[in-house]
Amino acid sequence: MKTLGILGAFLKRDFLVEASYRTAFALQFVGIMMSVLIWRFVSGVVKAPADTPGLDGMDYFAYVLLGLAFFHYLSSALGSFSSKIRQEQTTGTLEAILVTPTSPGTVVLGSALWEFVLASVKVGIYLAVGWAFGVAIRFENLPLCLVVLAITILAFSGIGILSAAFIFYLKRGDPITYLVSSVSVLLGGVFYPPQDMWPWLGALSKFLPITYALHAWRSALLKGASFRDLLPDIVALLIFCVILLPLGAVAFRFAIRKARQEGSLVQY
Amino acid sequence: MTATPAGFAPSSRASGEPAPGTPALCLRGVGKTYLKHRSLVEMMVRPFRKAERVEGLVDVNLEVPRGTLYGLLGPNGAGKTTLLKILACLILPTSGTAEVEGSDVARDDLAVRRAIGFVTADERSFYWRLSGEDNLEFFARLYGLSAAGARRRTRELLAAMELEEVAKRQFMSYSSGMKQRLGICRALLHDPPVLCLDEPTRSLDPIAAKHLRHFIRTRLHQERGKTILLATHNLQEAEDLCQRLAVLHRGRVLREGSLHDITAGLPGREQYVLEVAGLARAPADPRWSLEPEPRADGVVRLAAAVDRGGRPLSDLLQAILASGGTIVSCSRREPGLQEVFDQMEREGVR
């Protein structure tokens, strides 16, 4: 209960800070509208036939719209843990936070929370705008999507915590964010199906959680797939959770201890 | 700062209280070694060369009884902040043990962080776009207070520190003095028995510094009975505030005791400034050295370094009078901090 209260305090803090930059806050949503418009016209030019491998009968605009929308979660999971810690280091607030009895794990989780909330709002806007442009979204499947979403956030968070561990120890040059982010965009099926790449390259997409997350979301929201249909994707995401979360936690604990030993915990 | 709001009154700490007689702070053989950062070029030129070690602290032994206002005195780079950060669990010691209220900083850091309030000299340690009130409420939640408790405690402390009127203003609009007071508010949110203050008056003007010193002495120490560890490089501040001091230099505790113990026990000479009228020739003696500086009004200003013990000074004054001079004034000049350190190092004082 106390931890929930602390997470709520982080959420309130970040909302107040974000809302104090009113123009930048509003511009983010204008950016979404622009992005959807651009891809609406691009898909008009591409005119990919519905029987394109990997599209599985979906319209390309609908495909890319969901790819873009849910890529926000990956960006939040990857970026927010490490970037928020880095921000606290450079602004000098990390020291004041770490002398409190709140555990570093809760601090990292709390720091990332706002980005996830913001990402959810953005996904909602993407879906609403897409719907306005004629994308047939199966909103009745949203509860199922939320289940997939929760597992996906956990899996992505494992990677995010790992990158935060790098930031605590290396300060800059966290290789995780860059590597996973670029590889996910390239191979994970954000803008095009992995099946349309060279087969050996497309096969690598099976090692990325985003591939399963996007497949599950698209199947649920565009094709009305049932829980049973999504089970293979859900199991794959759970396996990623089982591997990545403990790995992130161990790396994080190691990084904190090492940084305390070296006296570099709050350096940047 | 005269009112004493209810929440600022002393509170009892019934649960988890350490055994009576346990010192508030106890450091035994604490050492901290840092590895010197190597540049990329250096690593490429000499890849197998071990990184140079820098001694941040060397065999520090201190015991601070509860309720003491204790000073850590030393120039920049002496190791004061390192020591405070070890006590605040931000840095682990390389050797030795450090305890706060009986809890070890390496093994039981949670208990230590509950028992300590840390006031950093860094003004950036708040969220500049949030109000002072929002900042404090956020940190209060991190100290485990409920939402209602955080609001109440924040209001009490803002009132106690006379920051009520600016509570809703963004932190970035605060003066240095206000920022420092808000830092003290934050350290008091969880009502810790021990406060570590890292050069709290560093960025303040003389009047604000004087007010803050008064507040530390009367409100935090005398009224609240807090154990306070104050790091400073200001000898006057240490003298004004602290009951006991440790002089740190290059990571070592050179001396420990009251300021009088520390300066009186120094070998070497005491410094005086004399103003003498009608002095034809400065009296010479191996027990003193004089640097005369004639002034336009005929009075000679003498900077005198005199052997300790009282007698040499008395003899010097008599010699001046005997040579026809009239002593206009005589004042003792307290040694500056740097002189104390230099002298201690020269004499190898431990």
Interface residues (C-beta under 8 A of the other chain):
Chain A: K2 G5 I6 G8 A9 F10 K12 R13 L16 V17 S20 Y21 T91 G92 T93 E95 A96 I97 L98 V99 T100 P101 T102 R257 R260 Q261 E262 G263 L265 V266
Chain B: K32 Y34 L35 G56 T82 K85 A88 C89 L90 I91 L92 T94 L110 R113 R114 I116 F118 T120 D122 R124 S125 F126 Y127 W128 R129 L130 D134 E137 F138 F139 R141 L142 Y143 G144 S146 A147 A150 Q170 R186 H190
